[in-house]
């Protein structure tokens, strides 16, 4: 029997967390179309801070890349976040009757701030592979969520939610996420697995907490 790839091992380690993500009330109600729109608006506003953080993370990854393929992919991801993703984000804001000024005038929530700081500190202080692993649960869970909750979409009558969902079950998104998974498997073979596991698990926990943050419309307590 062939040994499991590193990403398969990481995925199994995080299985209990991911199962809770798949069934989180925000996710389930979003896919059914019953999620209150104010919770989705909150999520979208907070997502700006995360989008900027990921752009910076991939820029840091590019600066540390020791291989041309990794450098090229990191720059491509950073460019995509800063252009294509941002353009799509601005279109979504318009559909929700929000402006970029609304977003910029909203302080990132505690969980949002902590998650972005986790990724940026990992990418600043860690290796290029540690950086890549810190970003992977975000991409990977978003690819799996539509697969797990596919049957719920039949009930969904909200065109904004359906369009958002379709982004993450598109051929382009699946190819991108698969590429990231393959990059980790290619470059992480001789890296300390336990260190990668800690990073992957922590990012997975933050993924769950981000959904929880949005559902509860988290605010700073003081």
N, C-alpha and C positions, 0 to 999 in steps of 0.2 A: 504494500500500500504506500502511495506517495505521501510524503509529509505535507501538512497543510501549509499553504502560503502564509506569510506573515499577516497579511490583511484578513485572511480567513480566521486566523487565531485571534486577532484583535476583535473582529466582529463577534466571535463566540464569547469572548470575555465580556463584551458590552451588551450581550443579548437581553439580559433582564432589564437594563435601562432602556434599550430601544423598544422593547415590547410596551413599556409604559409610555414612551413617546407616541407610538402608533395609536394608542387608545386614549391619549390625553383628550379631555373635553374640547379644548380649542380645535384640535385636529379633527376629531369626529364631527363636531358641529359645523366646521368649515366645509368638510366634504359632503355633509348632508344638506348644506345650504341654510342651516338654522342658526348659525353663529350671529349674534347681534353685531350689526355693522360698526358700532362704536368700538368694539373689541378689535375688529379687523383694522379699522383706521388707526387705532393705537399701535397695533403690530406694525403696520406699514410705516408709520412715523418713526418708530424705534429702529426699524430695519435700516434706515439711512446710516445711522452710526455704525452698524455692523458692516454695511456695504463698504463704507470708507475704510474701516478697519481691515477688511479682507484685501482691499486694494493695496494698502500699506504692507500687509503681510506678504503678499506675493512679490512686492517690490523688494522687500528684505530677502525673500527666498532667492530672487534673481541675483542679488548682490553677493550671496554666499555660494551660488551654484558652482561646482567644480567640473561640470560636464556640460557640453554645449546643448544637449537635448533638454536637460533640466533647466538651463538658463532660458532657452527658447520658450519652453512651456510656461515658466514662471512669468516671463515678460508678456506672453500672450494672455495669460489669465489676468494680470494686472491691467493690461490694456482693455480687455473685455469688460472688467468690472468698472473701469473709468469711462467707458464709452457705451457699449451695447447695454450693459446692465443698468447704467444710469439713465439711458434714454428710455428703457422699459419702465424703470422706476418712476420717472417723471410722467409718463403716460398713465400709470396707475394712479398717481396722485391726482391727476386731472379728473379721472373717472370717479374719484372719491371726493371731489370738490375740495381738495387740499392744494396748497401751494408750497413751493420749496421754502418760502418764508415761514410757513406754519411749522415745517420740520425743523428748520434751523433755530427757531425760537423755543423749541422743546428740549429740555435737558434729558440726556440719556438716563434711563432708569438704572437702579443699582445692579441688577443682574446683567443688563446689557453692558454696562461699564466694566463689570468684572470679567465677563466672557471675552470682550475685545481685548482687555488688558492681558488676559491669559494667553491669547493667541499672539499678541504683539511681543510680550515678554519672551515667549518661547521662540519666536522667530528672531528676536534681537540677540538673545543670549545662548540659544541652542544651535544645533547643526541645521543644515538645510533639510535633512530628512525629518528631524524633530519638528521643524516648522511645517512641513507638508502634512505630517501626521496630525498636527493640531487642527488643521483645517478640514481634514477628511470626514469626520463625523457629520459636519454640516452638509456637505455635498451628498454623502452616501445616504443619510437618513432621509433627506428630501427626495432622493430617487426611490427609496423603498416605501415611503409613506403612501404614495398613490397606488402601489401594487397591493399593499395590505388592505387599503380602504377603498379599493376600486368599486365594490358593490354599492357603497354608500352614495356614489355620484349619481346613481339613477334617480335619487330623491331630490337632487339639487336643482333649484330653479333660479339660482342667482348667477347671472352671466359674468359678473366680476369674479366671483369665486371659481367658477368653472374655467375661466381664462387663466387665472392664477394657477390652478391645479394642472392645467394642460402644459404649462411651461415646464413642469417638473416630470412629466411623463413623455416629453418630446424626445425624438430620436437624437437631437443635438445635445440635450442635457444628459441623456443616458451615455452617449459616447464620451462626453467630457468627464463624467464621474468615473467611468470605466478606465479612462486614460490616467486619472489621478490614482486609482487603485493600483493599476499596473506599474506606475512610476514608483510607488512605495515598495511594491514587491521587488522591483528591479534594484533599487538603491539601498534598501534597508537590511539586506541579507546578513551583513556583518556588524550591525548596530546592536547595542544592548537592548534586548527585547523588553526587559522589565521597565526600562525608561520610556520606551515607546508606548508600552501598555498604560503607564501612569498618565501620559499625555492624552492618549486616545480616550481613556475612561473619563478623565476630567472634562474633555471637550464634549463627550457624550452626555455627561451630567449637566453641563451648561446648556446643551441643546434642549434637554427636558425642561430645565429651569426657564429658558427663553419662552417656550410655549406657556409655561405657568405664569410667567411675568405678564405676558400679553393677555391671558385669560382673566387675570386678576387686576389688570391695568395698574401694575405696580407703581408706587410712588416712593420717593424718599421719605423716611419717617420723620426727619427733622430738617 
